[in-house]
Amino acid sequence: MSEDNCVVTACGRSIAVRWLQIAPAERPISRVTLDVGRDQGGEPGVWAALTAGEARDLARLLLLHAGLAEHSTEPVGPARENSRST
């Protein structure tokens, strides 16, 4: 696993980000994948395949919340639940 495609969290879990393309002749499918590896106790992680739009939505939310985590001491409002990408 390349360091360019992987983040290791403070608790030792690896999160790999990759591009996946399945190329059926009539309609290729392209996704961004997230693979959250095993935790320190060896419990399996999770895997997700996102469309390009979903990946951008996730990136936007991660950047937003990273900024809040760095600069805010109080939550700014309720978390969005059941949001859907368009």
C-alpha positions as CSV (number, residue, x, y, z in Angstrom):
1,M,0.0,0.0,0.0
2,S,1.5,3.3,-1.1
3,E,1.9,6.1,1.6
4,D,0.4,8.5,-1.0
5,N,-2.9,6.6,-0.9
6,C,-3.1,5.8,2.8
7,V,-3.6,7.7,6.1
8,V,-2.8,6.1,9.4
9,T,-4.9,7.4,12.3
10,A,-3.6,8.1,15.8
11,C,-5.1,4.8,16.9
12,G,-3.2,2.9,14.2
13,R,-6.0,2.3,11.7
14,S,-5.1,2.6,8.0
15,I,-7.5,4.3,5.7
16,A,-6.6,3.7,2.0
17,V,-8.1,5.7,-0.8
18,R,-8.0,4.3,-4.3
19,W,-9.6,4.7,-7.7
20,L,-11.5,1.6,-9.0
21,Q,-12.6,1.2,-12.6
22,I,-14.8,-1.7,-13.8
23,A,-14.9,-1.6,-17.5
24,P,-17.8,-3.4,-19.0
25,A,-17.8,-2.8,-22.8
26,E,-21.1,-0.9,-22.8
27,R,-20.7,1.3,-19.8
28,P,-17.5,1.7,-17.7
29,I,-18.0,2.2,-13.9
30,S,-15.6,4.4,-12.0
31,R,-15.5,4.8,-8.2
32,V,-13.3,6.2,-5.4
33,T,-12.9,3.5,-2.7
34,L,-12.2,3.9,1.0
35,D,-10.8,0.9,2.8
36,V,-10.7,1.3,6.6
37,G,-8.4,-1.4,7.9
38,R,-8.5,-3.5,11.0
39,D,-8.4,-1.8,14.4
40,Q,-5.6,-2.5,17.0
41,G,-7.6,-5.4,18.3
42,G,-7.8,-7.0,14.9
43,E,-11.5,-6.3,14.3
44,P,-12.2,-5.9,10.6
45,G,-12.7,-2.5,9.1
46,V,-15.1,-1.3,6.5
47,W,-15.0,-0.6,2.8
48,A,-17.0,1.9,0.6
49,A,-17.2,2.7,-3.1
50,L,-18.2,6.3,-3.9
51,T,-19.2,8.0,-7.1
52,A,-17.1,11.1,-8.0
53,G,-19.8,13.3,-6.7
54,E,-20.1,11.4,-3.4
55,A,-16.3,11.5,-2.9
56,R,-16.4,15.3,-3.4
57,D,-19.3,15.7,-0.9
58,L,-17.3,13.6,1.6
59,A,-14.2,15.6,1.0
60,R,-16.1,18.8,1.5
61,L,-17.6,17.5,4.8
62,L,-14.2,16.3,6.0
63,L,-12.6,19.6,5.4
64,L,-15.5,21.5,7.0
65,H,-15.3,19.3,10.1
66,A,-11.5,19.4,10.3
67,G,-11.7,23.2,10.4
68,L,-14.3,23.0,13.1
69,A,-12.2,20.5,15.1
70,E,-9.2,22.8,14.9
71,H,-10.9,26.2,15.6
72,S,-14.1,25.6,17.4
73,T,-14.9,24.7,21.0
74,E,-18.6,24.3,20.6
75,P,-20.7,22.5,18.0
76,V,-22.3,24.8,15.4
77,G,-25.5,22.9,15.1
78,P,-27.0,19.4,14.6
79,A,-25.3,16.9,12.4
80,R,-26.8,16.3,9.0
81,E,-28.5,12.9,8.9
82,N,-29.4,10.7,6.0
83,S,-27.9,13.2,3.4
84,R,-28.0,12.0,-0.1
85,S,-25.6,13.1,-2.9
86,T,-27.1,14.4,-6.1
